């Protein structure tokens, strides 16, 4: 993960987490949740969110609704086979979206 001076970041890679409600301090702005089983995300402070290899099969329309400050989202190496633009429509600050290497489960 890139280091950004003056920004709080947290790496919780491969911690078997399922949500960000109790496991992540509220003031974290850069969060790496790669290799977890995240189903719920809530924290309006997140600016950079890494969800690579989380076995995400589908991005729900409201999945990122509580992330108005999100600038970068990494959804690489999940198991999505299709994606709607609806979950990203309200993310006005989003300038980087990584969807590489998504392979649906058969």
C-alpha distances in whole Angstrom, upper triangle without the diagonal:
4,6,9,13,15,13,12,9,10,9,12,11,15,17,19,19,21,20,18,22,22,19,17,18,19,18,14,13,9,9,8,11,11,14,16,19,19,22,22,19,21,19,20,17,14,13,10,10,9,12,12,15,16,20,20,24,24,23,25,27,26,22,21,24,23,19,21,18,16,14,12,12,11,14,14,16,18,22,23,26,26,25,27,26,27,24,22,25,25,21,23,19,17,17,14,15,14,17,17,18,20,23,25,27,31
4,6,10,13,11,12,10,11,11,15,15,18,20,23,22,24,23,21,24,24,21,19,19,20,18,14,12,9,11,11,14,14,18,20,23,22,24,24,21,22,20,20,17,15,12,10,12,11,15,15,18,20,23,23,26,27,25,27,28,27,24,22,25,23,20,21,18,15,13,12,13,13,16,16,19,21,25,25,28,28,27,28,27,28,25,23,26,25,21,22,18,17,16,14,15,15,18,18,21,22,26,28,30,34
4,6,9,8,10,8,11,12,15,16,20,21,24,23,25,24,21,24,24,21,18,18,19,16,13,12,9,11,12,16,17,20,21,24,23,26,25,22,22,20,20,17,15,13,11,13,14,17,18,21,22,26,26,29,29,27,29,30,29,26,23,26,24,21,21,18,16,15,14,16,16,19,20,22,24,28,28,31,32,29,31,29,30,27,25,27,26,23,23,19,18,18,16,18,18,22,22,24,26,29,32,33,37
4,6,6,8,8,12,13,17,18,22,23,26,24,26,24,21,24,24,22,18,17,18,14,12,10,9,12,13,17,19,22,23,26,24,27,25,22,22,19,18,15,13,11,10,13,15,18,20,23,24,27,27,30,30,27,29,29,28,25,22,24,22,19,19,16,15,13,13,16,17,20,21,24,26,29,30,32,32,30,30,28,29,26,24,26,25,21,21,17,17,16,16,18,19,23,23,26,27,31,33,35,39
4,6,8,10,13,16,19,21,25,25,28,26,28,26,23,25,25,23,19,18,18,15,13,12,11,14,16,20,22,25,26,29,27,29,28,24,24,20,20,16,15,14,14,17,18,22,23,26,27,31,30,34,33,31,32,32,31,28,25,27,24,21,21,17,17,16,16,19,20,24,25,28,29,33,33,36,36,33,34,32,32,29,27,29,27,23,23,19,20,19,19,22,23,26,27,30,31,34,37,39,42
4,7,9,13,16,19,22,25,25,28,26,28,25,22,23,23,22,18,16,16,12,11,10,11,14,17,20,23,26,26,29,27,29,27,23,22,18,18,14,14,13,14,17,19,22,24,27,28,31,31,34,33,31,32,32,30,27,24,25,23,20,20,16,17,16,17,20,21,25,26,29,30,34,34,37,36,34,34,32,32,29,27,28,26,23,23,19,20,20,21,23,24,28,29,32,32,36,38,40,43
4,6,10,13,16,19,22,22,25,22,24,21,18,20,20,18,15,13,13,9,8,6,7,11,14,17,19,23,23,25,23,25,23,19,18,15,14,11,10,10,10,13,15,19,21,24,24,28,27,30,30,27,28,28,26,24,21,22,19,16,17,13,14,13,14,16,18,22,23,26,27,30,30,34,33,30,31,29,29,25,23,25,23,20,20,17,17,18,18,20,21,25,26,29,29,33,34,36,40
4,7,10,13,16,20,19,22,19,21,19,15,17,17,15,11,10,10,7,5,6,6,9,12,15,17,21,20,23,20,23,21,17,16,13,14,10,10,10,11,12,14,17,20,23,22,26,25,29,29,26,27,28,25,23,20,21,19,16,17,14,14,15,15,17,18,21,23,25,26,29,30,33,33,30,31,29,29,25,24,26,24,21,22,18,19,20,19,21,22,25,26,28,29,32,33,35,39
4,7,10,12,16,16,19,17,19,17,14,16,16,13,10,10,11,9,5,6,4,6,8,11,14,17,17,20,18,20,19,16,16,13,14,11,9,10,9,10,11,14,16,19,19,23,22,26,26,24,25,26,24,21,19,21,18,16,17,15,14,14,13,14,15,18,20,22,22,26,27,30,30,28,29,27,27,24,23,25,23,20,22,18,18,19,18,19,19,22,23,25,25,28,30,31,35
4,6,9,13,12,15,13,16,14,12,14,14,11,8,9,11,10,7,8,6,5,6,9,11,14,14,17,15,18,17,15,15,13,15,13,11,12,10,10,11,13,15,17,16,20,20,24,25,23,24,26,24,20,19,21,19,16,19,17,15,16,15,15,15,17,19,20,21,24,25,29,29,27,28,28,28,24,23,26,25,22,23,21,20,21,19,19,19,22,23,24,24,27,28,29,33
4,6,9,10,13,12,15,14,12,15,15,11,10,11,14,14,10,11,8,6,5,7,8,11,11,15,14,17,17,15,16,15,18,15,13,14,11,10,9,11,12,14,14,18,19,22,23,22,24,26,24,20,19,22,20,18,21,19,17,17,15,15,14,16,16,18,18,22,23,27,28,26,28,27,28,24,23,27,26,23,25,22,21,21,19,19,18,20,21,21,22,24,26,27,30
4,6,6,9,8,11,11,10,13,13,9,9,11,14,15,12,13,11,8,6,5,7,9,8,12,11,15,15,14,15,15,18,17,14,16,13,11,10,10,12,13,12,16,17,20,22,21,23,25,23,19,19,22,20,18,22,20,18,19,17,16,14,15,16,17,17,20,22,26,27,25,27,27,27,24,24,27,26,23,26,24,22,23,21,20,19,20,21,21,21,23,24,25,28
4,6,8,9,12,13,13,16,16,12,12,15,18,18,15,16,13,9,6,5,5,6,7,11,11,15,16,15,18,18,20,19,16,17,14,12,9,9,10,10,10,13,15,19,20,20,22,25,24,20,20,23,22,20,23,22,19,20,17,15,13,14,14,14,15,18,20,24,25,24,26,27,27,24,24,27,27,24,27,25,22,23,20,19,17,18,18,18,18,20,22,22,26
4,6,8,11,13,14,17,16,13,14,17,20,21,18,19,16,13,10,7,6,5,5,9,11,14,16,16,19,20,23,22,19,21,18,15,12,11,11,9,9,12,14,18,20,20,22,25,24,21,21,24,23,22,26,25,22,23,20,18,15,15,15,14,14,17,19,23,25,25,27,28,28,25,25,29,29,26,29,28,25,26,23,21,19,19,19,19,18,19,20,20,23
4,5,9,11,12,14,13,10,12,15,18,20,17,19,16,13,11,8,9,8,6,9,10,14,15,15,18,19,22,21,19,21,18,16,14,12,13,12,11,14,16,19,21,21,23,26,24,20,21,24,23,22,25,25,22,24,21,19,18,17,18,17,17,19,22,25,27,26,28,29,29,25,26,30,29,27,30,28,26,28,25,23,22,22,22,22,21,22,23,22,26
4,7,10,12,14,13,11,13,17,19,21,19,20,18,15,13,9,10,8,5,6,8,11,13,14,17,19,22,22,20,22,20,16,15,12,13,12,10,12,14,17,19,19,21,24,22,19,20,23,22,22,26,25,23,25,22,20,18,17,18,17,15,17,20,23,25,25,27,28,28,24,25,29,29,27,30,29,27,28,26,23,22,22,22,21,20,21,21,20,23
4,6,8,10,10,8,10,14,16,18,16,18,16,13,11,8,10,9,5,6,6,9,10,11,13,15,19,19,17,19,18,14,13,11,13,13,10,12,13,16,18,17,19,21,20,16,17,20,19,19,22,22,20,22,20,18,17,16,18,17,16,18,19,23,24,23,25,26,25,22,23,26,26,24,27,26,24,26,24,22,21,21,22,22,21,22,22,21,24
4,7,9,10,9,11,15,16,19,17,19,18,14,13,10,11,11,7,5,4,6,7,9,12,14,18,19,17,20,18,15,14,12,14,13,10,12,11,14,15,15,16,18,17,13,15,18,17,17,21,22,20,22,20,18,17,16,18,17,15,17,18,21,22,21,23,24,23,19,21,24,24,23,26,25,23,26,24,22,21,21,22,22,20,21,20,20,23
4,6,7,7,9,12,13,16,14,16,15,12,13,10,12,13,9,8,5,6,5,6,8,11,14,15,14,17,16,13,13,12,15,15,12,14,13,16,16,15,15,17,15,12,13,15,13,14,18,19,17,20,19,16,16,16,18,19,17,18,19,23,23,21,22,23,21,18,19,22,21,20,23,23,21,24,22,21,21,21,23,23,21,23,22,22,26
4,6,5,6,9,9,12,11,12,13,10,11,9,13,14,11,11,8,9,7,5,6,8,11,12,11,14,14,11,13,12,15,16,14,16,15,18,18,16,16,18,15,12,12,14,12,12,16,16,15,18,17,15,16,16,19,20,18,21,21,25,25,23,23,23,22,18,19,22,20,19,22,21,20,22,21,20,20,21,24,24,23,25,25,25,29
4,6,7,9,9,12,12,14,15,13,15,13,16,17,14,14,11,11,8,7,7,8,12,13,13,16,17,15,16,16,19,20,17,19,18,21,20,19,18,19,16,14,14,15,12,13,17,17,17,20,20,19,20,20,23,24,22,24,24,28,27,25,25,25,23,20,21,23,21,20,23,23,22,25,24,23,24,25,27,28,26,28,28,28,31
4,6,8,9,13,13,15,16,14,15,14,17,18,15,15,12,13,11,11,10,11,14,15,15,18,19,17,18,17,20,21,18,21,20,23,23,22,21,23,20,17,17,18,16,17,20,20,20,23,22,21,22,22,24,25,24,26,26,30,30,28,29,29,27,23,25,27,25,24,27,25,25,28,27,26,26,27,29,30,28,30,30,30,33
4,7,9,12,11,14,14,11,12,11,14,15,12,13,11,13,12,11,11,11,15,15,14,17,17,15,15,15,18,18,16,19,19,22,22,21,22,23,21,18,18,19,17,17,20,20,19,21,21,19,19,20,22,23,22,24,25,29,29,27,28,28,27,23,24,27,25,23,26,25,24,26,25,24,24,25,27,27,26,28,28,28,32
4,6,9,7,10,11,9,10,10,14,15,13,14,12,14,12,10,10,9,12,11,11,14,14,12,13,14,17,19,17,20,19,23,23,21,21,23,20,17,16,18,15,14,17,17,16,18,18,17,18,19,21,23,22,24,25,29,29,27,28,27,26,22,23,25,23,21,24,22,21,24,22,22,22,24,26,27,26,28,29,29,33
4,6,6,9,11,10,13,13,17,19,17,18,16,18,15,13,11,9,12,10,11,14,15,14,16,17,20,22,20,23,23,26,26,24,24,25,22,19,18,19,15,15,17,16,16,19,19,19,20,22,24,26,25,28,28,32,32,29,30,29,28,24,24,26,24,22,24,22,22,24,24,24,24,26,28,30,29,31,32,33,36
4,6,8,11,11,14,15,18,21,19,20,17,18,15,12,9,7,9,7,9,12,14,14,16,18,21,23,21,24,23,26,25,23,23,23,20,18,16,16,13,12,14,13,14,17,18,18,20,22,24,26,26,28,28,32,31,28,28,27,26,22,22,24,21,19,21,19,20,23,22,23,24,26,29,30,29,32,32,33,37
4,6,9,10,14,16,19,22,20,22,19,20,17,14,12,8,9,6,8,11,13,13,16,18,22,24,23,26,25,28,27,24,25,25,22,20,17,18,14,13,14,12,14,16,17,18,20,22,25,27,27,30,30,33,32,29,29,28,27,23,22,24,21,19,20,18,19,21,21,22,24,26,28,30,30,33,34,35,39
4,6,7,10,12,16,19,18,19,17,19,16,13,12,9,10,7,6,9,10,10,13,15,18,21,20,23,22,26,25,22,23,24,21,18,16,17,14,12,14,12,12,14,14,15,16,19,21,24,23,27,27,30,30,27,28,26,25,22,21,23,21,18,20,17,17,19,19,20,21,23,25,27,27,30,31,32,36
4,6,10,12,15,19,18,20,17,19,17,13,12,9,9,5,4,5,6,8,11,14,17,20,19,23,22,25,24,21,22,22,20,17,15,16,13,11,12,9,9,10,11,12,14,17,20,22,22,26,25,29,28,25,25,24,23,20,18,21,18,15,17,14,14,16,15,17,18,21,23,25,25,28,30,31,35
4,7,10,12,16,16,18,16,18,17,13,13,11,11,9,6,6,5,6,8,12,14,17,17,20,20,23,23,20,22,22,20,17,15,17,15,12,14,11,9,10,9,10,12,15,17,19,20,23,23,27,26,24,24,23,23,20,18,21,19,16,17,14,14,15,14,15,15,18,20,22,22,26,27,29,33
4,6,9,12,12,14,12,15,14,11,12,11,12,10,7,8,6,5,6,9,11,14,14,17,17,20,20,18,20,21,19,16,14,17,15,12,15,13,11,12,10,10,10,13,15,17,17,21,21,25,25,22,23,23,23,19,18,21,20,17,19,17,15,16,15,15,15,17,19,20,20,23,25,26,30
4,6,9,10,13,11,15,14,12,14,14,15,14,10,11,8,6,5,7,8,11,11,15,15,19,19,18,20,22,20,17,15,19,17,15,18,16,13,14,11,10,9,11,12,14,14,18,19,23,23,22,23,23,23,20,19,22,22,19,21,19,17,17,15,14,14,15,17,18,18,21,22,23,27
4,6,6,9,8,11,12,10,13,13,16,15,12,13,11,7,6,5,7,9,8,12,12,16,17,16,18,20,19,15,14,18,17,15,18,17,15,16,13,11,10,10,12,13,13,16,17,21,22,20,22,22,22,19,19,22,22,19,22,20,18,19,17,15,14,15,17,17,17,19,20,21,25
4,6,9,9,13,14,13,16,17,19,18,15,16,12,9,6,5,5,6,6,10,11,14,16,16,18,21,20,16,16,20,19,18,21,20,17,17,14,11,9,9,9,10,10,13,15,19,20,19,22,22,23,19,20,23,23,21,24,22,19,20,17,15,13,13,14,14,14,16,17,18,22
4,7,9,12,15,15,18,19,22,21,18,19,16,13,10,7,6,5,5,8,10,14,16,16,19,22,22,18,18,22,22,20,24,23,20,21,18,15,12,11,11,10,9,12,15,18,20,20,23,24,25,21,22,26,26,24,27,25,22,23,20,18,15,15,15,14,14,15,16,16,20
4,6,9,12,12,16,17,20,20,17,19,16,13,10,8,9,7,5,8,10,13,15,15,17,20,20,16,17,20,20,19,23,22,20,21,18,15,13,12,13,12,11,13,15,19,21,20,22,24,24,20,21,25,25,23,26,25,22,24,21,19,17,17,18,17,16,17,17,17,20
4,6,9,11,15,17,20,21,18,20,18,14,12,9,10,9,5,7,8,11,13,13,15,18,17,14,16,19,19,19,22,23,20,22,20,16,15,13,14,13,11,12,14,18,19,19,21,22,22,19,21,24,24,23,26,25,23,25,22,19,18,17,18,18,16,16,16,15,19
4,6,7,11,14,17,17,15,17,16,12,11,8,10,10,7,9,8,11,12,11,13,16,14,11,12,15,15,15,19,19,17,19,17,14,13,12,14,14,12,13,14,18,18,17,19,20,19,16,18,21,21,19,23,22,20,22,20,18,17,17,18,18,16,18,17,17,21
4,7,10,14,16,18,16,18,17,14,14,11,13,13,9,10,8,10,10,10,10,13,12,8,11,13,14,15,18,20,17,20,19,15,15,13,16,16,13,14,14,17,17,16,17,19,18,14,17,20,19,19,22,23,20,23,21,19,18,18,20,20,17,18,17,18,21
4,7,10,13,15,14,16,16,13,14,12,15,15,12,13,11,14,12,11,10,12,10,7,9,11,10,12,15,17,15,18,18,15,15,14,17,18,16,17,17,20,19,18,18,19,17,13,16,18,17,17,20,21,19,22,21,19,19,19,22,22,20,21,20,21,24
4,7,9,11,10,13,13,10,12,10,14,16,13,15,13,15,14,12,11,13,10,7,7,9,8,8,12,13,12,15,15,12,14,13,17,18,16,18,18,21,20,18,18,18,16,13,14,17,15,14,18,17,16,19,18,17,18,18,21,22,20,22,22,23,26
4,7,9,9,12,13,11,14,14,17,19,16,19,16,19,17,14,14,14,11,9,8,8,6,7,11,12,12,15,15,14,16,16,20,22,20,22,21,24,23,21,20,20,18,14,15,17,15,14,17,17,16,20,19,18,20,21,24,25,23,26,26,27,30
4,5,6,10,11,11,14,14,18,21,18,21,19,22,20,17,17,17,13,12,9,10,6,6,9,9,10,13,14,14,16,17,21,23,22,24,23,27,25,23,22,21,19,16,16,18,15,14,16,15,15,19,19,18,20,22,25,26,25,28,28,29,33
4,6,8,11,11,15,16,20,23,21,23,21,23,21,18,18,17,14,12,9,9,6,5,6,6,8,12,13,14,17,18,22,24,23,26,25,28,26,23,22,20,18,15,15,16,13,11,13,12,13,17,17,18,20,22,25,27,26,29,29,31,35
4,6,9,10,14,16,19,22,21,24,22,25,23,20,20,20,17,15,12,12,9,7,8,6,8,11,12,13,16,18,22,24,24,27,26,29,28,24,24,22,21,18,17,18,15,13,14,12,13,16,17,18,20,22,25,27,27,30,30,32,36
4,6,7,10,12,16,19,18,21,19,22,21,18,18,18,16,13,10,12,9,6,8,6,6,8,9,10,13,15,18,21,20,23,23,26,25,22,22,20,19,16,15,17,15,12,14,11,11,14,14,14,16,19,21,24,23,26,27,29,33
4,7,10,13,16,19,19,22,20,23,21,18,19,19,17,15,12,13,12,8,9,5,4,5,6,8,11,14,17,20,20,24,23,26,24,21,21,19,19,16,14,16,14,11,12,9,9,11,11,12,14,17,20,23,22,26,27,30,33
4,7,10,12,16,16,19,18,21,20,17,19,19,18,15,12,15,14,10,11,9,6,6,5,6,8,11,14,17,17,21,20,23,23,20,21,19,19,16,14,17,16,12,14,11,9,10,9,10,12,15,17,19,19,23,25,27,30
4,6,9,13,12,15,14,17,17,14,16,17,16,13,10,14,13,10,12,11,7,8,6,5,6,9,11,14,14,18,17,21,20,18,19,18,18,14,13,17,16,13,15,13,11,12,10,10,11,13,15,17,17,20,21,23,27
4,6,9,9,13,12,16,16,14,17,18,18,14,13,16,16,13,16,14,11,11,8,6,5,7,9,11,11,15,16,19,19,17,19,19,19,16,15,19,19,16,18,16,13,14,11,10,9,11,13,14,14,17,19,21,25
4,7,6,9,8,12,13,11,14,16,16,12,12,16,16,14,17,16,13,14,11,8,6,5,7,9,8,12,12,16,17,15,17,18,18,15,15,19,19,16,19,18,15,16,13,11,10,10,12,13,12,15,16,17,21
4,6,8,9,12,13,13,16,19,19,15,15,19,19,17,20,19,16,16,12,9,6,5,5,6,6,10,12,15,16,15,18,19,20,17,17,21,21,19,22,20,17,17,14,11,9,9,9,10,9,12,14,16,19
4,6,8,11,13,14,17,20,20,17,18,21,22,20,23,23,19,20,16,13,10,8,7,5,5,8,11,14,16,16,19,21,22,19,19,23,24,22,25,24,20,21,17,15,12,11,11,10,9,10,12,13,17
4,5,9,11,12,15,18,18,14,15,19,19,18,22,22,18,20,16,13,11,8,9,8,6,8,11,14,16,16,18,20,21,17,18,22,23,21,24,23,20,21,18,16,14,12,13,12,11,12,13,13,17
4,6,9,11,14,17,18,15,17,20,21,21,24,24,21,22,19,15,13,10,10,8,5,6,8,12,14,14,17,20,20,18,19,23,24,22,26,25,22,23,20,17,15,13,13,12,9,10,9,9,13
4,6,7,10,14,14,11,14,17,18,18,21,22,19,20,17,13,12,8,10,9,5,6,6,10,11,11,14,16,17,14,16,19,20,19,23,23,20,21,18,15,14,11,13,12,9,10,9,10,14
4,7,10,13,15,13,15,18,20,20,23,24,21,22,20,16,14,11,12,11,7,5,4,7,9,10,13,15,16,14,16,19,21,21,24,24,21,23,20,17,15,12,14,13,9,9,7,8,11
4,6,9,11,10,12,15,18,18,20,22,19,21,18,15,14,11,13,13,9,8,6,8,8,7,9,12,12,11,13,16,18,18,21,22,19,21,19,15,15,12,15,14,11,12,10,12,14
4,7,8,6,9,12,14,14,17,18,16,17,16,12,12,10,12,14,11,10,8,10,9,7,8,10,9,7,10,13,14,14,18,19,16,18,16,13,13,12,15,15,12,14,13,15,18
4,5,5,8,10,13,14,16,19,16,19,18,15,15,13,16,17,14,14,11,13,11,9,9,10,8,6,10,12,13,14,18,19,17,20,19,16,17,15,18,19,16,17,16,18,20
4,6,8,8,12,13,14,17,16,18,18,15,17,15,18,20,17,17,14,15,13,10,8,8,6,4,8,9,10,12,15,17,16,19,18,16,18,16,20,21,18,20,19,21,23
4,6,5,8,10,12,15,14,17,17,15,17,16,19,21,18,19,16,18,16,13,11,11,8,6,9,10,10,11,15,17,15,19,19,17,19,18,22,23,20,22,21,23,26
4,6,8,9,12,14,12,15,15,12,14,12,16,18,15,16,14,17,15,12,12,12,10,6,9,11,11,11,15,16,14,18,17,15,16,16,19,20,18,20,19,21,24
4,6,5,8,10,9,12,12,10,12,12,16,18,16,18,16,19,17,14,13,12,10,6,7,10,9,8,12,12,11,14,14,13,15,15,19,21,19,21,21,23,26
4,6,7,10,10,13,15,13,16,16,20,22,20,21,19,22,19,16,14,13,10,7,8,9,7,8,11,13,12,16,17,16,18,19,22,24,22,25,24,26,29
4,6,9,9,13,14,14,17,17,21,23,21,23,22,24,22,19,18,16,14,11,11,12,10,10,12,13,13,17,18,17,19,20,24,26,24,27,26,28,32
4,6,6,9,11,11,14,15,19,21,20,22,21,24,22,18,17,15,14,11,10,12,9,7,10,10,10,14,14,14,17,18,22,24,23,26,26,28,31
4,6,9,11,12,16,17,21,24,23,25,23,26,23,20,18,16,14,12,10,11,7,6,7,7,9,12,14,15,18,20,23,26,25,28,28,31,34
4,6,9,11,15,17,20,23,23,26,24,27,25,21,20,18,17,14,12,13,10,7,8,6,8,11,13,14,17,19,23,25,25,28,29,31,35
4,6,7,11,13,16,20,19,22,21,23,22,18,18,15,15,12,10,12,10,7,8,6,6,9,9,10,13,16,19,22,21,25,26,28,32
4,7,10,13,16,19,20,23,21,24,22,19,18,16,17,14,11,13,12,8,8,5,4,6,6,9,12,15,17,21,21,24,26,29,32
4,7,10,12,16,16,20,18,21,20,17,17,15,17,14,11,14,14,10,11,9,6,6,5,6,8,12,14,17,17,21,23,26,29
4,6,9,13,13,16,15,18,17,14,15,14,15,12,10,13,14,10,13,11,8,9,6,5,6,9,12,14,14,18,19,22,25
4,6,9,10,13,13,16,16,14,16,15,17,14,13,16,17,14,16,15,11,11,8,6,5,7,9,11,11,15,17,19,23
4,7,7,10,9,12,13,11,14,14,15,13,12,16,17,15,18,17,13,14,11,7,6,5,8,9,8,12,13,16,19
4,6,9,9,12,13,13,16,16,18,16,16,19,21,18,21,20,16,16,12,9,6,5,5,6,6,10,12,15,18
4,7,9,11,13,14,17,19,21,18,19,22,24,22,24,23,20,19,16,13,9,7,6,5,5,7,10,12,15
4,6,9,11,12,15,17,19,16,17,21,22,21,24,23,20,20,17,13,11,8,9,7,5,6,8,9,13
4,7,9,11,15,17,19,17,18,22,24,22,26,25,22,23,20,16,13,10,11,9,5,5,4,6,10
4,6,7,11,14,15,14,15,19,21,20,23,23,20,21,18,14,13,9,10,9,6,6,5,8,11
4,7,11,14,16,15,17,19,22,22,25,25,22,22,20,16,14,11,12,10,7,7,5,9,10
4,7,10,12,12,14,16,19,19,22,23,20,20,18,15,14,11,13,13,9,10,9,12,14
4,7,9,9,10,12,15,15,18,19,16,17,16,12,13,10,13,14,11,12,12,15,17
4,5,7,8,10,13,14,16,18,16,17,16,13,14,12,16,17,14,16,15,18,20
4,6,6,6,10,11,13,15,13,14,14,12,14,13,16,18,16,19,18,22,24
4,5,5,8,10,12,15,13,16,16,14,16,15,19,21,19,21,20,23,25
4,6,7,8,12,13,12,14,14,12,14,14,18,19,17,20,19,22,24
4,6,5,8,10,8,11,11,10,13,13,17,19,17,20,21,24,26
4,6,7,10,10,12,14,13,16,16,20,23,21,24,24,27,29
4,6,9,9,12,14,14,17,18,22,25,23,26,26,29,32
4,6,5,9,11,11,15,16,20,23,21,25,25,28,31
4,6,8,11,13,16,18,22,25,24,27,28,31,34
4,6,9,11,15,18,21,24,24,27,28,31,35
4,6,8,11,14,17,20,20,23,25,28,31
4,7,10,13,16,19,20,23,25,28,32
4,7,10,12,16,16,20,22,25,29
4,6,9,13,13,17,19,22,25
4,6,9,10,14,16,19,22
4,7,7,10,13,16,19
4,6,9,12,15,18
4,6,10,12,15
4,7,10,13
4,6,9
4,6
4
